[in-house]
Amino acid sequence: MEAGLTMTQDTSHLVALQTRLSHERARLASAKTAKERELRAVWAAQAEKELASELRFLGMSDTAPVDIDDDDLLAALLE
């Protein structure tokens, strides 16, 4: 790699985890019995933990949106 160039992060695993969590949540929502809902809730929680871990690994865990109005945002950008 040449000096000055930076390598971009590979987020394919992150995308796969997000897709898995989405599918687990959909399966949980469509579960027919209480036992199935209980099992799928555990699987969804595991997928959430794995996704959170991946976000921390990528340094993206603190990227939650900040509640700020437009005027305050503009003022902060102009400082």
C-alpha positions in Angstrom: 0.0 0.0 0.0 1.4 3.4 -0.9 2.1 6.0 1.7 -0.8 8.4 2.4 -3.5 6.0 1.2 -5.9 4.6 3.8 -7.6 1.3 3.6 -11.4 1.4 3.9 -13.1 -0.8 6.4 -14.7 -4.0 5.2 -18.3 -3.8 6.4 -19.6 -6.9 4.7 -19.8 -8.7 8.0 -21.7 -5.8 9.5 -24.2 -5.9 6.7 -24.6 -9.7 7.1 -25.2 -9.2 10.8 -27.8 -6.5 10.2 -29.6 -8.7 7.6 -29.5 -11.6 10.1 -31.0 -9.5 12.8 -33.7 -8.2 10.5 -34.6 -11.7 9.5 -34.7 -12.9 13.1 -37.0 -10.1 14.1 -39.3 -10.9 11.2 -39.4 -14.5 12.2 -40.1 -13.5 15.8 -43.0 -11.3 14.7 -44.5 -14.2 12.7 -44.0 -16.9 15.4 -47.1 -19.0 15.9 -46.7 -20.4 19.4 -45.4 -19.1 22.8 -42.5 -21.6 22.7 -41.5 -20.5 19.3 -41.7 -16.8 20.3 -39.5 -17.5 23.4 -36.9 -19.3 21.3 -36.9 -16.7 18.5 -36.6 -13.9 21.1 -33.4 -15.5 22.4 -32.0 -15.8 18.8 -32.9 -12.2 18.1 -31.2 -11.0 21.3 -28.1 -13.0 20.4 -28.1 -11.4 16.9 -28.4 -7.9 18.6 -25.4 -8.7 20.9 -23.3 -9.9 17.9 -24.2 -6.7 15.9 -23.3 -4.5 18.9 -20.0 -6.3 19.2 -19.2 -5.8 15.5 -20.1 -2.1 15.8 -17.7 -1.7 18.7 -15.0 -3.6 16.7 -15.4 -1.2 13.8 -15.4 1.8 16.1 -18.9 2.7 15.1 -20.7 2.1 18.5 -20.9 5.7 19.4 -22.5 6.9 16.1 -26.0 7.2 17.5 -27.8 10.3 16.1 -27.7 13.4 18.3 -30.9 15.2 19.0 -30.1 18.8 17.9 -32.2 21.3 16.0 -31.1 22.9 12.7 -30.1 26.2 14.2 -27.8 24.7 16.8 -26.3 22.4 14.2 -25.6 25.3 11.9 -24.1 27.3 14.7 -21.8 24.4 15.7 -20.7 23.9 12.1 -19.8 27.6 11.7 -17.7 27.7 14.9 
